[in-house]
Each structure stands twice: as C-alpha cells, then as structure tokens.
Amino acid sequence: AADGPEDAATIAADIAKLEGDAAKSAQVADILADLYQQVGYWDRALEMARLSLRLAPNAPGPPLRLGYLEIALGRLKSGTEYYRKAIALAPGAAEPHVALALAHELAGDTASAETE
C-alpha cells in the first residue's frame, strides 16, 4: 500500500512505463485495462482494452473484456456485439457464451439467454 506521496509517485511512474509498454503488447494493455476497471477508471480501461484489441485482433480476450466494460457502463447493445465477436473467435470457449447469456437476461430477453 502507498504510504505517502513518494510511494504514489513511484506507482504513477510504474503505471506510465506500463502504458508505454502497452503500445507494443496486447497482454500488457489487457492487464492495464483490468487494473483500471478494478479501480473504476472506465475511460482508461476502455482505452487499454481497445488497444489490446487492435494489437491482438484475433484473440477472444480483448472483445470479451470490452463486452464486460460496455455492459458495466450500461451499453448492452455494444457489449453484446463484443461478446459475439469473442464467440466468433473462440466458439468453444464457455465464458463469452455465459457473458452473452447474462447480457440477454439483463436486457430482459430470457429466451435468447436460455439458448446461449
């Protein structure tokens, strides 16, 4: 835990370095997206998740994270579109199917939720 301004400055410098590394690594961008999501920095989380998607357009993780973020921000349509993209990239993976089913439930579409 940060004990004072020096610790906070060190943490800020470490995060700035990671953001520089994120420009070259989808994995680092995804880790930062997760970190920002956990502390409620939604704009930064979205920015890092979008960067991760640009760097790894064929990986199911980035659209899955973007789906979670969009749903958390109340954008169900956009969130479900990202979930569908994750499913298209990894049709056998359970997590995007479950996420899409939950999004359908949130939208009140229980029939679609049950088919996922």
C-alpha positions as CSV (number, residue, x, y, z in Angstrom):
1,A,0.0,0.0,0.0
2,A,1.2,3.5,-0.7
3,D,2.3,5.2,2.4
4,G,2.9,8.7,1.1
5,P,3.5,11.0,-1.8
6,E,6.8,9.2,-2.7
7,D,5.1,5.9,-3.0
8,A,2.3,7.4,-5.0
9,A,4.8,9.0,-7.4
10,T,6.6,5.6,-7.8
11,I,3.3,3.9,-8.6
12,A,2.4,6.6,-11.1
13,A,5.8,6.2,-12.8
14,D,5.4,2.5,-12.9
15,I,2.0,2.8,-14.5
16,A,3.3,5.3,-17.0
17,K,6.0,2.8,-18.0
18,L,3.5,0.0,-18.4
19,E,1.3,2.3,-20.6
20,G,4.4,2.8,-22.8
21,D,4.9,-1.0,-22.9
22,A,1.2,-1.5,-23.7
23,A,1.6,0.2,-27.1
24,K,3.6,-2.9,-28.1
25,S,1.9,-5.7,-26.1
26,A,-1.8,-6.7,-26.1
27,Q,-1.1,-8.6,-22.9
28,V,0.2,-5.5,-21.1
29,A,-2.7,-3.5,-22.4
30,D,-5.2,-6.1,-21.2
31,I,-3.5,-6.1,-17.7
32,L,-3.8,-2.3,-17.5
33,A,-7.4,-2.5,-18.7
34,D,-8.2,-4.9,-15.9
35,L,-6.4,-2.7,-13.4
36,Y,-8.2,0.4,-14.5
37,Q,-11.5,-1.5,-14.5
38,Q,-11.0,-2.6,-10.9
39,V,-10.3,0.9,-9.7
40,G,-13.2,2.4,-11.7
41,Y,-11.2,4.3,-14.3
42,W,-13.6,3.4,-17.0
43,D,-12.3,5.6,-19.8
44,R,-8.7,4.4,-19.3
45,A,-10.0,0.8,-19.0
46,L,-11.8,1.2,-22.4
47,E,-8.8,2.8,-24.0
48,M,-6.5,0.0,-22.9
49,A,-9.0,-2.7,-23.9
50,R,-9.4,-1.1,-27.4
51,L,-5.6,-1.0,-27.7
52,S,-5.4,-4.7,-26.8
53,L,-8.0,-5.5,-29.4
54,R,-6.0,-3.5,-32.1
55,L,-2.8,-5.4,-31.1
56,A,-4.5,-8.8,-31.0
57,P,-7.5,-8.7,-33.3
58,N,-7.8,-12.5,-33.5
59,A,-7.7,-13.1,-29.7
60,P,-11.0,-13.6,-27.9
61,G,-9.9,-11.9,-24.7
62,P,-9.9,-8.3,-25.8
63,P,-13.5,-8.3,-27.2
64,L,-14.6,-10.2,-24.1
65,R,-13.2,-7.5,-21.8
66,L,-14.7,-4.8,-24.0
67,G,-18.0,-6.5,-23.7
68,Y,-17.8,-6.5,-19.9
69,L,-16.8,-2.9,-19.8
70,E,-19.6,-1.8,-22.2
71,I,-22.2,-3.8,-20.2
72,A,-20.9,-2.3,-16.9
73,L,-21.4,1.1,-18.4
74,G,-25.0,0.3,-19.4
75,R,-24.3,-0.1,-23.1
76,L,-25.9,-3.5,-23.7
77,K,-26.0,-3.5,-27.5
78,S,-22.3,-2.7,-27.8
79,G,-21.4,-5.2,-25.1
80,T,-23.3,-8.0,-26.7
81,E,-21.7,-7.2,-30.1
82,Y,-18.3,-7.6,-28.4
83,Y,-19.4,-10.9,-26.8
84,R,-20.5,-12.2,-30.2
85,K,-17.0,-11.2,-31.6
86,A,-15.4,-13.2,-28.8
87,I,-17.6,-16.2,-29.5
88,A,-16.7,-16.0,-33.2
89,L,-13.0,-16.0,-32.3
90,A,-13.4,-18.9,-29.8
91,P,-16.7,-20.7,-30.4
92,G,-15.8,-23.5,-27.9
93,A,-15.0,-21.1,-25.0
94,A,-17.7,-21.1,-22.3
95,E,-17.0,-17.6,-20.9
96,P,-18.2,-15.5,-23.8
97,H,-21.3,-17.6,-24.2
98,V,-22.1,-17.2,-20.5
99,A,-21.5,-13.5,-20.7
100,L,-23.8,-13.1,-23.7
101,A,-26.5,-15.1,-21.9
102,L,-26.2,-12.8,-18.9
103,A,-26.4,-9.8,-21.2
104,H,-29.6,-11.1,-22.7
105,E,-31.0,-11.6,-19.3
106,L,-30.1,-8.0,-18.4
107,A,-31.9,-6.9,-21.5
108,G,-35.0,-8.9,-20.4
109,D,-34.5,-11.4,-23.3
110,T,-34.7,-14.7,-21.3
111,A,-35.5,-16.7,-24.5
112,S,-32.1,-15.7,-26.0
113,A,-30.4,-16.1,-22.7
114,E,-31.5,-19.7,-22.4
115,T,-30.2,-20.6,-25.9
116,E,-26.7,-19.4,-25.1
